[in-house]
Amino acid sequence: MDPILAANLRSYADGTQVAEYLATAYHARRVADAVDLLTRETRRRAARPLIVDLGAGGRAVSEELRRRGAHTVMVDMDAHLPGQAASWQIPMVRADLSRPLPLRSASVDGVFAGEIIEHLFDPVAFLRECWRVLAPGGALVVTQRGNGCECRWERPEDSLHRHRPHSVQVAVEFT
């Protein structure tokens, strides 16, 4: 296993760090804004969009997307998820986000990657994988703590040189 991934799994093993993070008003607002953006952008493509929540954690974002009418799939390593994941109403796929995503190319309307990109060794490869699984016209929302921006591009390479991975908060419409 990748040593960076192993360290992240150890630090998030019981889920309390994620829950505490989402419980703060500031971060709750940021997540709500990101979900609003993704919902708006994916609804342009489909009335009931298929959205994957990468690094889904405790499922809060996935549940909110589902409440808003999206077909949602959680993707996570499952190391810090409660044991009842099998009983949740949202399907979950176990995956290491530092590897190719176990999803078909051009198969989803939207991707949410909340507060995960800073934990990955190769964020460019991760963004390329997000690009690969998005259907034409799909939307990607990536959030990361710190200063953010909203930008649009047609290929990941068009924008990556303008943003450092540690400061990216991106909303992307792929055409």
QUICOR-V650235 format. One record per backbone hydrogen bond with DSSP energy under -1.0 kcal/mol. NH is the residue of the N-H (numbers start at 1). CO is the residue of the C=O. If there is no record, write none. Layout:
((NH | CO) (NH | CO))
//
This chain:
((6 | 2) (7 | 3) (8 | 4) (9 | 5) (10 | 6) (11 | 7) (12 | 8) (15 | 12) (19 | 15) (20 | 16) (21 | 17) (22 | 18) (23 | 19) (24 | 21) (28 | 24) (29 | 25) (30 | 26) (31 | 27) (32 | 28) (33 | 29) (34 | 30) (35 | 31) (36 | 32) (37 | 33) (38 | 34) (39 | 35) (40 | 36) (41 | 37) (42 | 38) (43 | 39) (45 | 42) (46 | 42) (51 | 71) (52 | 110) (53 | 73) (54 | 112) (55 | 75) (56 | 75) (59 | 56) (63 | 59) (64 | 60) (65 | 61) (66 | 62) (67 | 63) (68 | 64) (69 | 66) (70 | 65) (71 | 49) (73 | 51) (74 | 91) (75 | 53) (76 | 93) (85 | 82) (87 | 84) (88 | 85) (93 | 74) (95 | 76) (99 | 96) (103 | 101) (106 | 132) (107 | 133) (108 | 133) (109 | 50) (110 | 50) (111 | 139) (112 | 52) (113 | 141) (115 | 143) (119 | 116) (120 | 117) (126 | 122) (127 | 123) (128 | 124) (129 | 125) (130 | 126) (131 | 127) (132 | 128) (133 | 129) (134 | 130) (135 | 108) (137 | 174) (138 | 135) (139 | 109) (140 | 172) (141 | 111) (142 | 170) (143 | 113) (149 | 169) (158 | 155) (159 | 156) (160 | 156) (162 | 159) (167 | 164) (170 | 142) (172 | 140) (174 | 138))
//
